[in-house]
Amino acid sequence: MTTFASSVPLDRESTGLQAVLLDMDGTLVETEDLWWEAELSLLAELGHRLDHTDRQLVVGGPMSRVVDHLLAVSGLPLTAERLGTMINDRFAETIARGVPLRPGAAELLAELSAQGIPTALVSAAHRRIIDLVLDSLGRHHFAFTVAGDEVERTKPHPDPYLLAAARLGVQPGRCVVIEDAPTGVRSAEAAGCRVLAVPSVTAIEAVPGRTVLKSLVGSTWHCCGAWSPPAEGPADGLSR
């Protein structure tokens, strides 16, 4: 297991890093496969077979987009609300006994806490699911959590990350967001945050303002490296 020397402080003074905002599914916990298994098994029971193409389209949520796609391809005589509830119920049953963390996730959270870096969990998952997963992640690591059913517009809209930055009292442009899926990356970048991407199912390209890693292992110091101040003037949360 990789450990971090918390006695060595991150260079936050020179970079201006104010907070780290973290996605949940596929980023901190190995749940993307579990979500897919819940959707796959449920749709099979209802008479429709999903394939790899469907998975690429639903990875990263949000639930509204997942449900809309599944209803469109299956033609099931269900309301979006009903199918969404059925998927969440199936997933909740799957994770009731705990969920596995992604490699490096526990160490990252411990180090962020040790460094005193404000941290929030920002997920497209619903509140009931987040509360179950927090039993595995540790609630004490986060100042608060933002759920997909608690914002009017969830990912890929910027609203969840803008809300998290506002609640922390920090500038979005001085936050690093850690994400695993294109939907979340688009949300974070639309909010003006820098992104540290650790892809789970779908590849993510490294571009200016975005750092891509293969794993969270040893990722703590990349949080400062992923953030760099704009060429002129202070970050305002909108400049790229």
C-alpha positions as CSV (number, residue, x, y, z in Angstrom):
1,M,0.0,0.0,0.0
2,T,1.3,3.4,-0.9
3,T,1.5,5.9,2.0
4,F,2.1,9.6,1.9
5,A,4.4,11.6,4.2
6,S,1.8,14.0,5.7
7,S,4.7,15.9,7.4
8,V,5.6,17.3,4.0
9,P,3.1,20.1,3.3
10,L,1.6,20.7,-0.1
11,D,2.7,24.0,-1.7
12,R,-0.6,25.6,-1.5
13,E,0.8,29.1,-0.9
14,S,2.5,29.3,-4.3
15,T,-0.3,27.7,-6.3
16,G,-3.4,29.2,-4.6
17,L,-5.2,25.9,-4.3
18,Q,-8.2,26.4,-2.1
19,A,-10.2,23.2,-2.2
20,V,-10.4,19.7,-3.7
21,L,-13.8,18.5,-4.9
22,L,-14.3,14.8,-5.6
23,D,-16.6,12.7,-7.6
24,M,-17.8,9.4,-6.1
25,D,-18.7,6.6,-8.4
26,G,-15.8,5.3,-10.4
27,T,-13.5,7.9,-8.8
28,L,-13.3,7.0,-5.2
29,V,-15.2,3.8,-5.2
30,E,-15.4,0.9,-7.6
31,T,-19.0,1.2,-8.4
32,E,-19.3,1.8,-12.1
33,D,-19.3,-2.0,-12.7
34,L,-21.9,-2.3,-9.9
35,W,-24.2,0.3,-11.5
36,W,-23.9,-1.4,-14.8
37,E,-24.7,-4.8,-13.3
38,A,-27.8,-3.3,-11.7
39,E,-29.0,-1.8,-14.9
40,L,-28.0,-4.9,-17.0
41,S,-29.8,-7.4,-14.7
42,L,-32.9,-5.2,-14.2
43,L,-33.4,-4.6,-17.9
44,A,-32.8,-8.3,-18.6
45,E,-35.6,-9.2,-16.2
46,L,-37.8,-6.7,-17.9
47,G,-37.1,-8.3,-21.3
48,H,-34.4,-6.1,-22.8
49,R,-30.7,-6.9,-23.3
50,L,-28.2,-4.1,-23.0
51,D,-24.7,-4.2,-24.7
52,H,-21.3,-2.4,-24.5
53,T,-22.6,0.5,-26.5
54,D,-25.2,1.2,-24.0
55,R,-22.7,1.1,-21.2
56,Q,-20.5,3.8,-22.9
57,L,-23.6,6.0,-23.1
58,V,-24.7,5.7,-19.5
59,V,-21.4,5.7,-17.6
60,G,-21.1,8.6,-15.2
61,G,-24.8,9.3,-15.1
62,P,-26.7,11.3,-14.2
63,M,-29.7,9.1,-13.5
64,S,-32.0,11.2,-15.7
65,R,-29.8,10.6,-18.7
66,V,-29.4,6.9,-17.9
67,V,-33.2,6.5,-17.5
68,D,-33.9,8.4,-20.7
69,H,-31.5,6.2,-22.7
70,L,-32.7,3.0,-21.2
71,L,-36.4,3.8,-21.9
72,A,-35.5,4.9,-25.5
73,V,-33.7,1.7,-26.4
74,S,-36.0,-0.7,-24.5
75,G,-39.4,0.8,-25.2
76,L,-40.5,-0.3,-21.7
77,P,-43.9,1.0,-20.6
78,L,-42.5,2.7,-17.4
79,T,-42.2,6.3,-16.3
80,A,-38.8,7.7,-15.9
81,E,-39.4,8.1,-12.2
82,R,-40.4,4.5,-11.8
83,L,-37.4,3.1,-13.7
84,G,-35.0,5.4,-11.8
85,T,-36.4,4.1,-8.5
86,M,-36.0,0.5,-9.6
87,I,-32.4,1.1,-10.7
88,N,-31.6,2.8,-7.4
89,D,-33.3,0.0,-5.4
90,R,-31.3,-2.7,-7.2
91,F,-28.0,-0.8,-6.7
92,A,-28.8,-0.1,-3.0
93,E,-29.2,-3.9,-2.5
94,T,-25.9,-4.5,-4.2
95,I,-23.9,-2.1,-2.0
96,A,-25.6,-2.7,1.3
97,R,-22.6,-4.7,2.5
98,G,-20.1,-2.1,1.5
99,V,-18.2,-1.1,-1.6
100,P,-14.6,-1.4,-2.6
101,L,-12.5,1.7,-2.9
102,R,-10.4,2.5,-5.9
103,P,-6.6,2.1,-5.5
104,G,-5.2,5.1,-3.7
105,A,-8.6,6.5,-2.6
106,A,-8.2,5.9,1.1
107,E,-4.7,7.3,1.1
108,L,-5.7,10.4,-0.9
109,L,-8.6,11.2,1.5
110,A,-6.4,10.7,4.5
111,E,-3.7,13.0,3.1
112,L,-6.1,15.7,2.1
113,S,-7.5,15.6,5.7
114,A,-4.0,15.7,7.2
115,Q,-3.1,18.7,5.0
116,G,-6.2,20.5,6.1
117,I,-7.4,21.0,2.5
118,P,-11.2,21.7,2.3
119,T,-12.8,18.8,0.6
120,A,-16.3,18.1,-0.6
121,L,-18.0,15.1,-2.3
122,V,-19.9,16.1,-5.5
123,S,-21.9,13.2,-7.1
124,A,-24.6,12.7,-9.6
125,A,-25.9,9.9,-7.4
126,H,-29.0,10.4,-5.3
127,R,-28.8,11.2,-1.6
128,R,-29.8,7.8,-0.4
129,I,-27.0,6.2,-2.4
130,I,-24.4,8.6,-1.3
131,D,-25.3,8.0,2.4
132,L,-24.8,4.3,1.9
133,V,-21.4,4.7,0.2
134,L,-20.2,7.2,2.9
135,D,-20.2,4.3,5.3
136,S,-17.3,2.9,3.2
137,L,-15.6,6.2,2.4
138,G,-15.8,7.8,5.8
139,R,-18.0,10.8,6.3
140,H,-15.4,12.7,8.3
141,H,-13.3,13.2,5.2
142,F,-15.8,15.7,3.7
143,A,-17.0,19.1,4.7
144,F,-20.3,18.2,3.0
145,T,-21.7,16.2,0.1
146,V,-23.7,17.3,-2.9
147,A,-26.2,14.8,-4.4
148,G,-27.6,14.7,-7.9
149,D,-31.2,15.0,-6.7
150,E,-30.4,18.0,-4.6
151,V,-29.6,20.4,-7.5
152,E,-31.9,21.6,-10.2
153,R,-29.3,20.7,-12.9
154,T,-26.8,18.0,-12.2
155,K,-23.7,17.0,-14.2
156,P,-22.8,17.7,-17.0
157,H,-24.1,21.2,-16.0
158,P,-21.7,23.2,-13.8
159,D,-24.2,23.7,-11.0
160,P,-23.0,21.0,-8.6
161,Y,-19.4,22.2,-8.6
162,L,-20.4,25.9,-8.5
163,L,-22.6,25.0,-5.5
164,A,-19.8,23.2,-3.7
165,A,-17.3,26.0,-4.2
166,A,-19.9,28.6,-3.0
167,R,-20.6,26.5,0.1
168,L,-16.9,26.3,0.9
169,G,-16.5,30.0,0.3
170,V,-13.8,29.4,-2.4
171,Q,-13.3,30.4,-6.0
172,P,-14.1,27.6,-8.6
173,G,-11.0,28.6,-10.5
174,R,-8.9,27.8,-7.4
175,C,-10.4,24.3,-7.0
176,V,-9.2,21.0,-8.3
177,V,-11.9,18.5,-9.2
178,I,-11.1,14.8,-9.3
179,E,-13.3,12.9,-11.8
180,D,-13.4,9.6,-13.7
181,A,-16.0,10.1,-16.5
182,P,-16.4,12.6,-19.3
183,T,-19.8,13.8,-17.9
184,G,-18.2,14.9,-14.7
185,V,-15.2,16.4,-16.5
186,R,-17.5,18.6,-18.6
187,S,-19.4,19.7,-15.4
188,A,-16.2,20.7,-13.6
189,E,-14.6,22.5,-16.5
190,A,-17.9,24.4,-17.2
191,A,-17.7,25.6,-13.6
192,G,-14.2,26.9,-14.2
193,C,-12.4,24.3,-12.1
194,R,-9.2,22.5,-13.0
195,V,-9.6,18.8,-13.5
196,L,-7.5,15.8,-12.3
197,A,-9.0,12.9,-14.3
198,V,-8.6,9.2,-13.4
199,P,-10.6,7.4,-16.1
200,S,-12.5,4.3,-15.0
201,V,-14.5,3.1,-18.1
202,T,-14.2,5.7,-20.8
203,A,-10.9,7.3,-21.9
204,I,-10.3,11.0,-21.1
205,E,-7.9,13.1,-23.1
206,A,-5.3,15.3,-21.4
207,V,-5.7,18.9,-22.6
208,P,-4.6,22.3,-21.1
209,G,-6.2,22.7,-17.7
210,R,-6.7,19.0,-17.3
211,T,-4.4,16.4,-15.9
212,V,-5.0,12.7,-16.6
213,L,-3.6,9.9,-14.3
214,K,-3.9,6.2,-14.5
215,S,-4.5,5.8,-10.8
216,L,-5.2,7.8,-7.6
217,V,-2.1,6.2,-6.0
218,G,0.3,9.0,-5.2
219,S,-2.2,11.6,-6.6
220,T,-2.2,14.0,-3.7
221,W,0.7,16.2,-5.0
222,H,-0.9,16.3,-8.4
223,C,-3.7,18.3,-6.9
224,C,-1.4,21.3,-6.6
225,G,0.2,20.6,-9.9
226,A,-3.2,20.4,-11.7
227,W,-4.0,23.9,-10.6
228,S,-2.0,26.9,-12.0
229,P,-2.9,30.5,-11.8
230,P,-4.0,32.4,-14.9
231,A,-1.4,34.4,-16.8
232,E,-2.8,37.8,-15.6
233,G,-4.7,38.6,-12.5
234,P,-6.4,36.4,-9.9
235,A,-8.5,33.4,-10.8
236,D,-12.2,34.3,-11.0
237,G,-13.6,30.9,-11.5
238,L,-14.4,31.6,-15.2
239,S,-11.0,32.0,-16.9
240,R,-9.6,29.0,-18.6
